[in-house]
Amino acid sequence: MGGLAEVGCVLIGRNEGVRLVRCFDSLSALLAPGDGTRVVYVDSGSTDGSVAAARARGIEVVELDGSVPFTAARARNAGVERLLEIAPALRYVQFVDGDCEVMPGWLETARARLDADPELAAVCGRRRERRPDASVWNRITDVEWDTPIGDAAACGGDSMMRLDAFRAAGGFDATLIAGEEPDLCARMRDLGWRIERVDAEMTLHDAAMTRASQWWKRCVRSGHASAEHASRRARVRGARARSAENRIWLWGAIVPAAAAGLAVPTFGASLALLGGYPISAWRAYRATRRRGRHRRDAATYAVAITIAKFAELQGVLQFHRARLRGERVRLIEYK
């Protein structure tokens, strides 16, 4: 175990199949001979043999009760709870999504960084797509993961967190169907903690997207998360918390509505507003190229995030409609 004696791992999944098996195998270095108790797998109603596959590898399993809505946040909280029952002296927890593989050396790198800076609540690294060339949708996702190194506002589903910070902030909000990581990170930052992304290989992710409809649903989920996060954070940060949602409203609804609605009274001059889309795409292209991405990847990503605003608007509308009705939107799954 070496320097990982104070590190545990919470892995979550739902019908991930072979992706989950690869994830289990990538974490095998955490397991002492015959003892898998420092890795906890939390299953959200899988029907593909995921639970049996985990137990066959000696991994502790938590099966969530289906009478309560499944969410990744709920699963991660349950994993931490079980992990601390097994090993209460743990200081750090590595969260891993079941469609990811942990890269060699990452756990040691993250542990060392948290040890070196007591103000850090969470550390994440480079997440990459396992098969970026399998589809254009996978390629778009691979570019999306390529985010700046250094202090960050939030981490994603894969990260190593300091358990003291996790508990002080109250853990994940189990009611969120998406965006639970930015929500928790915001609460940790409110308490004075920091989040950092380091230049180290962390995980391989398998988006497994082969259809446009999958990518669209993923964007809808992102829009829903942006609206819900803004709604919650507005109580703390005011109007600044709504910037991401406001951009979705602007490009997904306001600009096209203004361009079309004012076309007659302005004798078509309002259609010039649509020129904002290629300008926005060009800026995204240039920013992506500056990160060293290939022209093809940068162009594909720039076009995709421009179109994505319309899918994200759908998610925003779903959130606000459900809130007005006093309802909860069910989990949005794209696989």
CORGIFEN-V313769 format. One record per pair of residues at least 4 apart in sequence whose C-alpha atoms are under 6 Angstrom apart, sorted by the first residue. I is the first residue (numbers start at 1). J is the second residue. Records with the same first field share a line. If there is no record, write none. Layout:
BEGIN
I = J, J
END
This chain:
BEGIN
1 = 5
6 = 90, 91
7 = 90, 92, 93
8 = 38, 39, 93
9 = 39, 93, 94, 95
10 = 40, 79, 95
11 = 41, 96, 97
12 = 41, 42, 97, 98
13 = 43, 98
14 = 43, 44, 46
15 = 46, 48
16 = 20
19 = 99
20 = 98, 99
23 = 100, 101
26 = 101, 102
31 = 35, 36
36 = 58, 59
37 = 60
40 = 60, 61, 79
41 = 61
42 = 61, 62, 63, 75, 79
43 = 63
44 = 64
54 = 59
55 = 59
71 = 177
73 = 172, 174
74 = 174
79 = 83
84 = 88
91 = 163
92 = 161, 162, 163
93 = 160, 161
94 = 159, 160
95 = 158, 159
96 = 158
99 = 205, 206
100 = 204, 205
101 = 203, 204
102 = 203
103 = 202, 203
106 = 202
119 = 193
120 = 193, 194, 195
121 = 161, 162, 165, 193, 194, 195
122 = 160, 161, 195
123 = 159, 160, 196, 197
124 = 159, 197
125 = 197, 198, 199, 200, 201, 202
126 = 200, 201, 202
127 = 145, 202, 203, 204
128 = 142, 204, 205
129 = 142, 204, 205, 206
130 = 204, 205, 206
132 = 138, 139
135 = 210
137 = 209
140 = 301
149 = 197, 198
150 = 196, 197
151 = 195, 196
152 = 195, 196
154 = 182, 185
156 = 181
166 = 171
167 = 171
169 = 187, 188
172 = 184
176 = 180
177 = 331
178 = 225
179 = 225
182 = 186
188 = 193
189 = 193, 194
214 = 334
216 = 311
217 = 334
218 = 334
219 = 311, 312
220 = 311, 312, 314, 315
221 = 315
223 = 312, 315, 316
224 = 315, 316, 319
225 = 229
226 = 245
227 = 245, 316
230 = 234, 241, 242
233 = 237, 241
234 = 238, 241
237 = 241
242 = 246
248 = 252, 309, 313
249 = 253
250 = 254, 255
251 = 255
252 = 309, 310, 313
253 = 257
254 = 258
257 = 261
258 = 262
259 = 270, 271, 273
262 = 266, 270
263 = 267, 268, 270
276 = 280
278 = 282
281 = 302, 303
284 = 302
285 = 298, 299, 302
288 = 298
289 = 293, 298
295 = 299
304 = 308
317 = 321
322 = 326, 327, 328
323 = 327
END
